[in-house]
């Protein structure tokens, strides 16, 4: 059984499927998804439907919440959060669902978003969407940080972290930087696997790829974005 982590799919269904084909994902594996399934890309609904399809066909998927799912849910509650979500890719999500407002989504999708995990600990790894705030102990209780934290490496409390390794997304970084972190993983104990899959206009900056980390065999995979975006 292999255990994989993938983050920040952002509505890029074709790329997500291609990456799973590349790693030969099967029912004997476990897939940990670190949030941001929706927004920006062309097929947010398709990504969620495919997750449902995989689960129904016997695949093991453990799904965490990202800040974009958090924004969608907040947008149901008030107009300001709705506007902010739409400005950050939410319009593409509404289009994929054929909706004008997130409150119009089928309850099964809203239940999915509401019941996503905030972080998961598996073997030696702490899996989370954004990161942890080590400046406010205990670091595993700051829910805001799980979804939104950036630039937190310098604050890591290695005594509190122990021998665990944090795997996260949320902050897009070039492939070269991911590979550098991967090389120094045992020393630094963090790995950002967000290679900016949805940023196809920035492919020349070493972005626009979806990344999978095989935690079992200590391998990393990249899939170039193959989704079609509207111009």
NORGI-V463539 format. One line per field, one symbol per residue. phi: phi as a letter, one per 20 degrees, with the letter a starting at -180 (. if undefined). psi: psi as a letter, one per 40 degrees, with the letter a starting at -180 (. if undefined). burial: + if it has 16 or more other ideal C-beta (glycine too) atoms within 10 Angstrom, else -. A space follows every 50 residues. Layout:
phi=???
psi=???
burial=???
This chain:
phi=.dcdccclflmeffffffffffelfcfedcdddenledmmfecfffffff fgffffeneecdddedfffffgffffebfffffffffdoffffgffemcd bffefggffffgffdffebcdcledddbfdrcdeecfffecefffgdcfc ldgfegeffffmefdedbcmdfcfggfffffffdffeembbedeemgeef fdffemdmcddcdeffdlcccccffdfdefe
psi=hihihiifdfegddddddddddefhieeihhhhfigdiidiefddddddd ddddddeeihhhhiiidddddddddddiddddddddefedddddddefie ideeihddddddddeiidihhhbeihhiddaiheegiheeegdddddehi fedeehgddddbeihhhibdhhiidddddddddfddddfihhfhffdegd efdeffafihihhhddefiiiihiheihih.
burial=-+++++++++++++++++++--+-+---++++++++++++++++++++-+ +--+----+-++++++++++++++++----++--++--++-+++-++--- -+--+---++-++--+++++----++++++++++----+--+--+++++- -+---+----+---++++++-++-+--+--++--+--+++++++++++++ -----++++++++-+----+-++-+++----
